[in-house]
Amino acid sequence: MKVMKYFAVASLALFAACNNEENPVAPESGNQPVDVVMSVALPGPGTRAAMGELQNTANDQDAASVEKLHVYLVAGEDIVLSKEFTKDTDDFTKLTSATAVGAEATTGGYKFLDVDNGVTKALVIANPQGALVDGEGKTVAEISKQQLKAQINEVIYAGSETLTTVGAEPYGVNPQEDKRTVKKAELTLTASMNRFQVTGTKFVKVIWKDGKKTEAEQWCTTWLAKDENKGKSSAEAWAAFKADAAGFNGQTWDGKSDIAQQASLSQWLQVVEVTTANQGILMNRFSRTLSVPQLTVEEEANWFWAKTYAGDRYKFEDGTFKPDGNTDLSEVASYFNAAGFDFAQGAKAAAFNFFVNGITGYGKENNAPKLAFVFKTGDDGVSADRRFVVISGYAKAEGETAGTTDLEAGKGGYLINLDLAALNGGQGILVDVDPSIPEGVTPEPGGQGDLEDENVNVIVRVEVQPWTAVNVFPILD
């Protein structure tokens, strides 16, 4: 999958520890209010469907969708002033003007008047998932939690900047007032989230061809009845069948190539697709809230992470997902469709937003969110002990077992694209093997019995872009 650049995301250290503010040009009294002029450069993409329906895949150069901005002027951790800006209003237009902030009459930005002169920094949250926090006696800690949402037009962006002094009035932004100190901040917002986009799936299982299981069992029965084989075991009979020219003829299948290339083996076994048996897709092990960097810390122990589907954590009937057994997070972490998923050749995606704070990397041993694919069981599905395929890491190339380095730990703004239909030369992922097929003929399938069973490793390739798009290959549990 080609790498597509979505929108440039400036790297911004949120709430830097040091204050580089210049000495203010203050009037004689020394405690007069100041005016603060700010501008915010917006980021880019846009839409979410209800649980069960896939979303539109985000595309190259899609414009950022920002509907609302919350601006906080702070002194230390105390909120001095707060204001909400809504799209398509004059104030929003001023705040997001492309014209740089400066002392000229044509300066851009929005001007806050009569601000407490102790103000030192500006914090902006785009697409906030909560009400504006009034500045009266409140601290930054009260605005630090922003809930996770699923729509791409609800992706949260955040930025902060130390205010600098531009001088005293007169100043380009009206109203002008002589001898008023003016401070400014120009912010480019950084995404606080990344986004998984599953754009295609293909899953297969290996079964006997019609009537061939009975025929193979009869071969073993006949072999055991021979005088020279009296007293030998069923396992020895199957070993003989696997080696015999009339049986598997010593052939095995690698799980990736066309099984028809194994002439003897393919007379007995066939690969069948079970993609439509995949009825659910889950995001597991993630934080529901954003912690403001350098101000709040969220321990991974507080993340949502279901180790098992049991206890009503996942309902196979409708895809309801409660990772902790109580909190329904289906809207942001679970897709369900009884008939399977139609990705419309990559135009649709199962998309999951997730906060990047606290993420150490994207390998199997790191703590990026996992993706679990849930299958129905039975003849047209998979075995009961193979109904979960879990991706536990994301590699740069197919076949690698290390996490991709294209995704920077703790950094947001990445679209992480996974096309599982392209794996193994288009063969897809082997999720199940008829348990009556003797061992050693096919590889261990990727399906497992629960969300956290350790079984096999599957690596998905990721491709990165800012919105960096990154294609990844899965590392499977």
N, C-alpha and C positions, 0 to 999 in steps of 0.2 A: 504494500500500500504506500502510495507516495506521501511524502511529508508535506503538510500544508500549513502555511503560516496563517494564523487567525488574527491576532492582534498583538501588538507589542505591549509587553507588560514591563514597566520600569521597576527595577528592584529598589524597594524603599525600606529602609530600616524603620519599623514602627516604634515610636517612642524611644528614640536614642537616649542613652543614659546621660549624655552630657548636653548642656544647654549652650548653644553657640550664639545666642541672641546678642546683637550689638547693643552697646550702651544707648538707651533711648534719648532722643532729642526732646527732653521734657520741658514744659514751661516752668516758670519760677517756683510755683508752689510745690512741684515735685510729685504731687499725688493726683494730678488732673487725670480724668479718663482719657483713653486713647481711642483712635479709630483703627479698625482692622479690615484690610482688604484681602479677599481670598479668591482664588480661582481653582477649579478642579478639572483635570483632564480625564474624560471618561474612557472606559475600556470598550469588549464586544460579544456574543450571540443570543437566540430566542424561542421555546414553547413546550409545554408539558401536557400529557394526556392523563386520563384517569388510570388507576391501577388496572392492568390487563391490556391496555392499549400502548403500543410502542410510541416513542417520540420521533419527531423529525430529526434526522442526523444533522448536527451542526456542520456547516460548510466553511470553506476557506473565505476569509475576509467578511464573514457575517458581522454586522454592526452590533456593538454592545447594546444590551437592553437594560437601561437603568430607569426605573420609574420614580424613584424617590431617593433623596439624600438626607441624612442626618448629619449636621455639623455641630461639633462641640468645641468651644474655646475653653481651655483648661489652664489652671495654675497648679503645678505639681500634679496631684491626683484629684483636685477639686474642680468641679464643673463651674465655670464662671458664667457661661452663656450657652444656650442651645437653640437650634432653629431647624425646622423641617423645610425642605425644598421639594416641590412636586413638579414633575415633568410638565412642559407646555405652559409654565407660568413665567412671568417676566423675571422674577427673582432667580428661578432655575436657569434661565437663559444667561443672565448676568454671571452667575456662579460658574457656569460651564463654558463661558466664552473662550474662543481660541486665542483672543488677544491677550498678550502677556500683561501681567501686573507691573505697573511702573508709575513714575511720577508725572508722566505726560498727561495731557488732557484726554488723550485717546486710550487711556489705560483700560484693561479689562478687569473682570472680577466683580464680586459683590462686596459692598462696604457695610460693616457693622459699626454703628456709632456708639459713643459713650461707653466703651468697654472698660472694666476695671483694669488699671494699668499693671496689675500683677500677672496678667495673662501671658503665658509663655509658649503655648503650643496649640495647634489645631488638629482635631481628629475628625475624620469623615468616614461614614459608613454608607455605602451604596446598597440599595435594595434591603434596608434593615427589616428584620423579621421581629418587630416589636414596636411599642410606642416610644415616642421621643421622651427622653428622661429630662425633666425640668431641672435647671441648674441650681435651684435654691437648696443649698445644703447637701447636694448630692455629689458622689464621687464617680470616677471612671469605672470602678468595680461594678456599679449598678447598670452599666451599659455594655459590659464585657461579654455577656452571653447572647448569642444570636442563633436562633434555631435553624437547623438544617431543613432546606426545602428541596423539592425535586425538579422544579422547572428551571430551565436555563435562564429565563428572564428573572429568576429569583436568586441567582448566584450572588453571593455577598462579596463585595470588594471593600477593602479598607485601606486607609492611609493616614499617616500623621506627619506633621512637619513642625519644626521649631520656628516660631515667628521671628522675622528680622525687621529691623527698623528702616523705613525708607526715607524718613525725614519728617519735616513738619508741613502743615498745610500752608499755602493752597495746594490742593491735590486734584488729580484729574477726575476722580469719581465724585459725582454730586451726592449730597450737598458739600460744598467747600466751607471750611472754617479756618480762619487764621490761627496760627500758633498751636494747632492740635497735632500731637505726635501721631504718626501713622505707622502701623506695623502691617506686614504682609506675609502671606503663605501661598505657595503654588504647589499643588499636590497632583501627582499622577497616581491613580488608584491601582492597587495590586489585588489580584484575585486571591481570596482567602480559601478557595476551594480548588479541587481538581474534579474531573468528570470522566467516569468510565462510559464508553459507548460500545456496546456489543452490537456489531453490525451484521453478523451472520453466524449461523451455527450449523454443524453437521455432526450427527452422532450415529454410530453403527454398533451392531453386535454380530457375533458369529453363532450360527446354528447349524444343525444337520440339514442336509437336503432331504426332501420328502422321502420317507421310507428308509433312509440310509442309517439311521440310528438302530433300527431293528435288524437291518442286514449286518451291521458291524457287531452287534451283540451276538447274533447267530454265529458269526465267524469265530468269535471268542469261545462260544459254547462248544462248537465243533472241535476247536483246537484243544480245549481242555479234555475232551472225550478221547483223544488219541492216546494209545498205550504209552507212548514215550513222554506224554505230558501228565500222566496220572499223578495226583498229589500236588500239582502246581497251583498257584494262586490266580485269582482274577487279575491282579495287577500284572502278573507275568504274561497273562493272555493278552492284555491290552498292549503291553510292551512289544509282544510279537506282532500284533496287528499293526502297530505304528511302523514297524520295520519292514513288514512283508510287502512284496511288490503288488499283491492284490489288495493291500490295505493302503496306508498312507505313504508307503514306500520311503520312509525316512524323511519325508518333507515336513517343513514347518513354515508358518506364515509370520512375517515381521510386524503385522498390524498397520503397515503403511502402504505397501505396494498393492497391486491388483492380485487378488488371491488366485485368479484364473491362470496366472503365470506358473503356479504350482499344479501341474497337470494331474498328478495322482490325488493330491490333497483336495483339490477343487471338485473331484468327483463325489466327495463325501460331504464337504462343508461349503457353506455359502455365507457371504457377508450381506446383511440386510440393514437398511437404514431405519433408525428409530428416532429421527429428529423430531417428528410430530409428537412423540411421547414426552418430550420436554415441555412440561406445563408450567413450571415456575422458575424464576431467576431471582436470587437473593443477593443483597450486599450484606456481608456479615463482618463484624469487628470494625466498628467505626464510632466516632464521636458525634453526638447529635448537636453539640453546641460549639461555637467558636470561642476560644479563649484569646483575649487580646494579648499579643506577645509582650513580654517583659512586665506585664501588669498582673496577669493571672496565670495559674498553672493548673492544667487538668491532667490527672494521673490516668494512665491507661486502664487501671482497675475500674475506673468509672465509665469506660467505653461500653457500648452495647456489643455483646459478643455471645451468641448462642453456641454452646458446645454440643448441644443435642437439639433435635426437633421435638423431643418428647415434652410432656407437660404443657401442651397447647402453645408451644413456642412457634410451631409452624403447622398450619392446617392444610393438608393435601387437597381438601375439597375446594377451597377458595383462595388459597395463597396468603391468608392472614399471617403476619409475621410479628411476633412479640419476643424479641431477643432475650429479654429479662423475665419472660413469663407474664408480664403485666402491661407493659407499654406497647401499644399498637403502633408500629413504625412502617406499616405496609405502604403508606403513601410515599415514603422516601426510599424504601429498601426492598420492596417486593413487587414483582410482576407475576401475574397469573393469567393463563389462558388455556382452557380445557382442550382446545383444538390445536395447541402449539402456536408458534410465533412466525409471522410472515414479515421478514425484514425488507421486502420490496427491493431486493438486490442492493442493499446498503443504504437505501433512502430513509429507512426507518432504523431506530436503534433502541435497545433497552439501555437507558441512560441513568446513571447514578451519580449525584454530586456528593462529595465528601470533603470535610475540613482537613487541611493539611497540617495543622498544628500538632506536634507530637509525633509525626510519622518519621521514622528513622531510615527508611529505605523501602525498596520494592522487591527484595528477594524473599525466598521462602522463610528465612530466619528473621526477617524484619517484621514490621507491624502494619503494613498497608492493608486496607480492607481486602477481604476475600470475596470472591464471587462463587455462589453455589447454584448449580443447575439441577432442578428437581424433576424426576421422571415418574410417570405412572408405571405400575407394575402389571404383569400378566403377559399373555402371548404377544400382544401388540405393544408391550412396553419392555421393562427389564426385570431382572430378578429382584426380590425384596431387599437383598443385601447389596444391591448396586444402584439404588435409586438417587444417590447424590454424586455429582461430579463437582469437585471443589478446586477452584483455582486459588492457590496460596501464594503465588509469586508471579512476577512479570519480567520476562527476559527480553533482551535486545534482539535476539535472533532465535529462530526455531531450532530446537535441539540443545540450546544452552541451559544451564541450571543455575546460573547466577542472575541476580536481579539487574535490570537495566540501569545503566548510568545516565541515560538520557532524561530521566526524571530526577530532578534535584530534591533531596530529602527536605521536607518542610516548606517547599516552595509551591505556590499555587499558580493557576493559569494554564494547566495542561489538559488537553483533551486526550484521553488514553483510549485508543481505538483497538478493539479486539475482534478479529474476523476468524472465528473458529472454523468456518466452512473452508478456509484456505489451508488448514493444517494438513500435513502428511500428503502433500500433492493433491489436495482436494478429497482425500479419503475421509477426513474428519477424525473425530476422537472415538476410539474403541471404548465403549462403556460397559459391555457385558459379553460373556461367553456362556453358552449352554453348559451348565455344570457337569453334564454327562460326557462332554468331550474330554478325552484324556489330557492330562497336564503335559506341558512342554511343546504342544503343537502350535498354540497361539500365545501371544504375550499376555501378561496380566492386564486385565481391563482397568479403565480409569474409574469406573463407578465404585462407590463405597456405601456402607449401610447407614451412616449418620453424618452430621455436619463436620465432625472433627476426627473421624477415623483416619489414622495414618495408613496409607495404602501405597499408592504409586505417585510419582512426580510427573506432572504434565506442565510444560512450559508454554506460555502464550507469548507471542512476540508483540511488543508495543511500539507504536510509532508516535513520536512526540512532536508537538508544535506549540508556540506561544500564541491567544489561547494558543499555546504551542501544541500541535497535534503530535502524538506519539503512538506509533503502532507497536503493540507488544505481543509477545507470545506467552501463553500461559504456562506456569509451573503448577502442576496439579498435585493435590494430596493423593 
